Amino acid sequence: MKERQQNPIFDRFPFIIDGGLATQLESSGFNLNNHLWSAKLLLENPQAIVEAHLAYLNAGAKCIISASYQASIQGFIDLGLTLAEAENTIKSSVELARQAVDKYMKLNPTHFKPIVAASIGPYGAYLADGSEYTGDYQISDNDLFQFHQRRLNLLASTSADILACETIPNEQEALILSDLITSQRKPAWMTFSCRDEKNISSGSLLKDVAGKLQSNQNIIAVGINCTSPQFVESLILELKSVTTKHIVVYPNSGECFHADTKTWHGTADPIECAIAAKSWSNSGADIIGGCCRMGPDHIKAMVNNLL
């Protein structure tokens, strides 16, 4: 493939993004066992979200991802909000990230101004049944298009610098989101949840699905997230074989999540993750961060080892 071109939204590579927002919120004492996950704090404690973003900025992240991953219009309406209130709550996730950036820049006026990515989670996140890790939705193309269209348009209308379509488990959802992104003015990245060294969660080959995104000029980066770190290097090579876009990786810490008990087992030291991040960079990833169980200490270690 041809050499990738630097996009003006990034200042240099490797470009370090944040870790798991829910991870930081939970470490601060918040119980997120809710169908809205971290998005419930958009209503209950928005300042906590600002502080969580700040923790990652202070760790050295140059991009923070909004608390809209599991936010959905229907999810908020189910709580009793009106349509307008639900839409405004989703948009507020980007405003809170902006507040964190503004606070950070007041204290660090000579630093690169971090960018804000608007998180667009998969349909499975709305279902809150773990299907973002299987892709088994049993939904028509039209219904899936309608689900994503309104929320994506809302987040695209905010001050976000980039749209982050995350944890996409199947080709159906990837292509529908790609179609929606085509009509947006903002750039986007798309990352997949993967089951092993070659396949996304539904079983399709990562390189086959990612290759179908190559012609979409609004998608400036493709990659993986919410995936075991042991698979990352192989998955990067799969991506390099089919795309000239930037490659973004932000896997989980390496601990295992047990859906039946909603608990994590295993450990992953920040230094170990930083060493792994160096190998991801050497393999071809140029945008690097963390997902579940990757906190500010992990990001700080990555910054120290990569920059």
N, C-alpha and C positions, 0 to 999 in steps of 0.2 A: 504494500500500500504506500501511497505518497506520504511525505512527512506532514505531520499535523501543523496547522498554523495557529499562532497565539491569537486569542480573542481579546479585544480591548477590555472586556469585563474583568479579566484577571490581570494581576500585575506581574506575576512571574510564576514559574513552576519549579518544584511542586507547589501547588496551591492548597493550603490546609483549611479544611472546613471543620465544623463543630462535631460533637459527639451526640449521644442520645439525649434529647431534651427530657424525655420521661425519666431517664436514668438520673439526671441531675435533680429533677423535681422530687423523685422518690427518696433520693439521698438527703434531701432537705426536709423530709418528714411527711410528704403529701401522699395520701392514699389515692392511687389512680385506678383502682379496680372498678371501672365504670365503662359503659359502652362507648363513651366519648373519649376515654383515656385522658391524655394530658389536655385535650381541648376543653374538658369540663372546667379547668381553671380559668379559661377565658371569661367565664361567668362568675366563678367563686373567688378567684384571687389573681387577677391579671398582673399585679405587681410581682407575684412569684415567678411568672413567666419572664418578665423583664430581668429579674435577678438571675434566673437560670441562664438566659442568653448572655448576660454580662460575665458570668463565670467562664464561659467558653471564650469570649472575647479577651478576657484577662489572661487566659491560658495561651493565647496566640492565634486563635482561629480567625481567618479572614472572611469567613462566610458563616452566617447563622441561618438556620432553617426554621420557618415559622411553625407555630403550634396548631397547624390546620390539618395535619396528617389524617386524623380520625374525625375531624369536624365535618359534619354534613348538614345540609339544610333540613332534611327530614329528621335527623337526630335531634336537632335543637327544637324543631316543631313538636316532636314527641314529648319534650320537656315542658311545653306550654308556651313557647315563644311564637310570636307572629312570624309570617314570612319575612317581613322587613327586618325584624329583630334578629332572626336567624342569619340573614345575609350580612347584616352589619357586624354580628359577632364573628363570623368567619373572616371578614375583612379586617377586623380589629387585630387578628393574629399578626398581620404584617405591620400594623401601626405599633404594636408592642415591641416587635423586633427593631423597628426604626428608633423607638425610644431608647433601647439598649445601645444601639450604635451611636446615637447622639450623646448619651452619657459617657460612653467610652471615648469618643473623640474630644469631649471637653477636657478629659484628663490626659489625653494623648494626642494633642493637636497636630503633631508632626508625623504621625503614623499614617499608613495606608488606610483609607476609609473602608471598613469591612462592607461587604455586600450582603443583601438580604435575599434569600431564596424562599419562595412561597411553596410550601409543601402541598402536594396533591397526592394523597394516598390512594391505594387501590379500592375497588368496590368491596373487596373482602374486609378491609378495615372498618367500613361502615357496618358490615354484617357482624363484626366482632366475634367470629366463630373460628378464626384461624385459617380461613380459606385463602388469605393472601399468601399462604405458604403451600397451597395446592393448586390454585387457579380453577377449582371446580365450582363454578358459579351457577350454572344452569340458568343463564339469563340471555335474552336475545340481544343482538347487536344494537337494535334501536333503543331498547331500554337502557343498555349500558351507556350508549351515546348520550341519552337524555340525563342520566345520572351525573355524568362528568361535565356536560356542557355548561350548565348553570354555575356550578362551583368554580370551574376553570375560568370562565368569563369573569366571575367576581374577583378572583385572585389576580387575574391579569389586569384588572382595572385599578389595582392598588399601586403603591410605590415600589413594589418588589422589583429587584434587578433581574431576577431570573425565576423561571418556574421549575420546580423540582418534582417531577413525576417519579414517585418512589415505590419500591417493593412490588413492582409489577410482576405478576406470576405467570401470565399466559400471553400468547400471541394476539388473541382477540382484543384484549384490553390495550396492549401496546399499539396496535394499529388504529384503534379508535382514538386513543389519546393523540397519536401522531397526526391523525386527520384534523383533530381540533386545534392542535398547536400550529398547524400550517397557516391558519387565519389570524394568528396572534402577532402582535408587534414585538412582544418580549421574546428573548431566547429561552430555551428550556434545556434541561437534561432529563434523561430517562434512565433509571436504574432498575435492575431486576433482582428479585429474590431467586436464589439458585439452590438446587438440591445436591449438586455434586460438581465435579471439575468441568463439566461441559453443558449441563442442562439447566434450564430455568425450572421453577418449581412445578410447572405443569408437565414437564418431561420433554418439551421442545428444546432443540439445540439452541444455545445462546447465540451462536454465530449466525444461525439462520434467521432468527428474529431480529437481531441487531442489524444484520445486513439489509433488511427491508426498511430500516430507518435512515440509511445512508443518504438518500436523495432529499430528505427533509432538511432544508437549510436552517430552519428555526431551531432544530435540535442540534445544539453545538457540542454536546457531550453524551456519551452512553456509558453504562457501567453496571455495577452491582452494589447492593446494600443488603443489610439484614440477612447476611449469609455467613456461614462459618469461615473464619480466616484461613483455614487449611486449604480451601479451594481457590483462593483469590489469584495466586500466581498463574495457575492454569487457565482460569477464566479470562485474565488479562490477555494472555496469548491468543485465546479464541477470538477476542474482540479485535486485536491487532490484525488478525488475518482478514477482516471484512470491513473495517471502518478507518476513516482518516479523521474522525472526530476525536475530541479530547476524551480521555478515559478517566472516569470517576469511580473510585471505590471507597466505600465506607461500610465495612463488614461489622458483624457483632464481635464481642470480645473473645469468643471461643467457649464461653459457658453454654450449657444446654438448657433450653426452656421446656418445662413440662406443662403442656396445655391443661392437663387434667387438674393439676394443683395450682397452676399459674405461679410457679416458682422456678428459680434458676439454680442450677447445680454446676459446680466446677469453679475454677478461678482462672484469672488471666491478669498477670502483672503488667502495669503500664510500660515498663521497660521492655518486656517481651513484645508487646504490641508495637512499640517504637522500632524495634529491630525488624519486625515483620514489615512495618510500613516502608522501611528502607528497601526491602526486597521488592515490594510492590512498585515503588518508584523506579527501581532499576529494571523492572520487567516492562515498564511502559505506562504505568498510571501517572497522570500528572495532576489530578485533583484527588486529595486523600483526606479521609476523616474516619469517624467511627459511628456506629449505630448502637444497638442495644447493649447495655452494660459497659459502654465506652464513655467515661466521664471526663471532666476537665483535666485530671491528672494524666489520662491517656493522651489527650490532645497536646498537652504541654510537653510530654515526653516525645511525641512525634515531631513537634516543632523543633525541639532541641536536637533531635537526631537527623532531621531532614534539611534544616535551613542553616 
